[in-house]
Amino acid sequence: MSEQITVVANATAAPEPVRVSWIAELRATFALAWPLVIAQLAQNALATTDVIMLGWLGPSQLAAGTLATTFLMPFLVGGIGLVGAVAPLVAQARGARDTRSIRHIVRQGLWAAAILALVLTPIIWQIRPVFALLGQDPAATLLAEEYIHVAIWLLFPALGIVAFRSLLAAFDATRVVLLITVGGVVVNALANYGLIFGNWGLPRLELRGAALATLLTNIVMFTAMAIFVLRHRRFRRLHLLHRLWAADWKRLGQIFRVGTPIGITVLAEVGLFTASALLMGRLGTDEVAAHAIALQCASTAFMVPLGLGTAATVRVGHAFGRGDPIGIARSGWTAFGLGTGFMACSALVFLAFGPAIVTIFLDPDQPANHNALALAASFVAVAGLFQIVDGAQVVAAHALRGLSDTKIPMVVAIIGYWLVGMPVAYLLGFTFDMRGVGIWIGLAVGLGFVAVVLVARFAMRERLGLLRPR
């Protein structure tokens, strides 16, 4: 049974839940979600900027930077998922009008960020011996180590951003999240240009400059969010940093209980696509290039249901906190309808215009690109087929997080991605010789399994006892 927030009773009786119509819920969800969607796209732009500018240095630096970020990302993504438990917990407390719990949850979210940074830093620092065991090129490993030993210090600000962003989302203040994220893209681009290449009188640091730019960007974004929540009159009354040093072990444990399964769920999905890239590597260079193109197309479309999923966590959490089962249903199904509706449109676009879309990435006038383009077009077609289930599974998972239901969805994700999706991908790709298309069909099957189970779980939430506060 999932862990759910214990609602602290107020001095007065809980107010009668306010009924929200379907139209009003649609408007509220859309207003909450659209800045988050754009912010997710902007977050992608941060990594894209790094790749482009490291590419200007040359293939060796780009390869080393890619190796370094590939090593760092699983730790960071897992931590982001864990600290992201702040969002449903704050949303539930806000729905219950429990201001004291909001303060404690956010404060312990910052504690969780600090604890994770302290635990992960010495592990990530050992990138050189780890890469040596994995047989990576020694020269690339040394360059990757240079990057990691600078970028590693971004762990606390990056995870602290998640705690503050979760608070802002729970209070429907998503536009400031968008503005700060877009500002971070600008800061990252300018810092990269100055520190990588030594422009504007700055030292030419090359790969270390890229790492330093990423670190500075996260510090700037964390500082901007901290200043906003500490000084804005809407959040100042929460006294978020009052007695910051005082531990609340109950709330901290609650964040880890709810957040750890979220982190593992995200890692399971990220790991599935990482493993699929490794399988593509066994097929050839054209397959890897085509896979990267199709994956970029799919991940760009995925940002929309991901933003809607965050909105679902908040809206469902609000309704759950105020004890409103009708509001829970309307919030969850509204986000689900928006997410799957958008993905149905993107599926049509992928199926109809896939061959044209892939030419954005590779020049069709170059004969050497023809095979990769043909493969990419076929992969994008399969990606079009799984767009709806991909949107369904992410929105359903986030809606369940609004109920603090994270343990069973974690198990479902592990089974769906690794015991269903990956074996099917391998069998179709290699045993049945469907190659890259077979691998992508396996991904679709895994996502479809998770989508069906999680949507059914949300539909059966009352029968499963997910609406009982604990």
Buried (B, 14 or more C-beta within 10 A) or exposed (E): EBBBBBBEEEEEEBEEBEEBEEEEBBEBBBEBBBBBBBBBBBBBBBEEBBEEBBEEBEEBBBBBBBBBBEBBBBBBBBBBBBBBBBBBBBBBBBBBBBBEBBBBBBBBBBBBBBBBBEEBBEEBEEBBEEBEEEEBBEEBBEBBBBBBBBBBBBBBBBBBBBBBBBBBBBBBBBBBBBBBBBBBBBBBBBBBBBBBBBEEEBEEBBBBBBBBBBBBBBBBBBBBBBEBBBEBEEBEEBEBBEEEEEEBEEBBEBBBBBBBBBBBBBBBBBBBBEBBBEBBEEBBEBBBBBBBBBBBBBBEBBBBBBBBBBBBBBBBBBBBBBBBEEBBBBBBBBBBBBBBBBBEEBBEBBBEEBBEBBBEBBEEEEEEBEBBBBBBBBBBBBBBBBBBBBBBBBBBBBBBBBBBBBBBBBBBBBBBBBEBBBEBBBBBBBEEEBBBBBBBBBBBBBBBBBBBBBBEBBBEBEEBEBBEBE
